[in-house]
C-alpha cells in the first residue's frame, strides 16, 4: 500500500526545512525527490518517533536528516505501519507502553529498593561482619573512645566502682568488657565495639537498684557480643561492601568502615538489634539469677524521663511500646528462680554513695 503526503525535509546541513512530496510504501520504504535526486529510505534503515500529531522519520546512520509529517491522519497511518514493522526508536517504544506500564514500573522499582534494604543489606552486613576479625572492632572502638575521652569528663573513681559491680556478673562472653562513667547529667549509655560500655552519671542517678543496672549493662554487653555496631557500619556502606565481597577486598572494607566509625556512640540501633539486645539482657539476668523485673523497671525510668525531655539514650536505643510489652512478658514468664545477691547489692550501694 502506498501513501502520498506533503512533508518537511531537513537535510542536516542547514536548519531550513525543504518541502517535499513523500511516497510511503507501508512496511517497506519512504521515497521523495530532493535537488533533482530520488532519495530512498528503507524501513530497516530509519526510525520513527511520534510527538503529538507530528511524525518524525530519522535515518539511523545520520540523525541530522529528518522528515516531519504534520498531517495527523497520514502520520498515524505511517506510525502504525512502523510499529508493526518494529521500526520505532527505543524511546518511542517506552512512550507507547502507556500509564499502566509506568505505574507498574514505578511500583516494581520501589519494591526492589524495599527488598534491597530489607533483605540484601542486612545479609551483606552479616557477611561483612563475619569476615572482619574481632581485632578490627577493638581498633575502631578504642579509637572512638579516645576521641570521647578528649571531650568528656571520665569519672575514674566511679568507673572503678562500676567495673567492680560488673565483675560480679557473668555476661556470657569471652570478650573483655570495660566499664566507664562519664560525669554528665545526660541520661545516656552506649557500647563501643572494643568492649567499652559507657554509662553517664545522669542515668546512674536514676537507677534505683542493682537489678535495673544489671539489665542496662546486660543490654549493652549484648550489643558488643552480637557486634551490632560493626553491622550497622557495614549497612551504611552496603553498596561498596557488595562489590568488595565479590572481589574479596577485605582490606578495602576495613578501611572504609574505619573512616565511618568516628560516630559509633551516636549510632541508632534498629528495632531488630534492640530486641536482640533485650533478649540477651534477659538471658544474662537469668544466668545470674537476677530479678528480671529490673529490665521492665529500667524501661519505666526511661519512659518517665522521656515525658520530661527526650533522653539521649532513646535517640540511639529507641524505646517502643513493643519493647516495653516484651520486657513485661519476660518478667511475667517466671521461668527461673532468683534471689537477692548481697555482694551485688553492696557493690551497687558503693556506686551510688
PyMOL commands that set and color helices and strands:
alter all, ss='L'
color gray80, all
select helices_A, chain A and resi 43-45+72-84+90-96+99-131+134-151+156-166+201-204+210-225+228-236+238-247+250-259+264-266+271-287+293-308+312-316+321-333+342-352
alter helices_A, ss='H'
color red, helices_A
select strands_A, chain A and resi 2-10+18-25+29-34+37-42+46-51+54-59+62-69+178-182+189-191+196-200
alter strands_A, ss='S'
color yellow, strands_A
deselect
rebuild
show_as cartoon
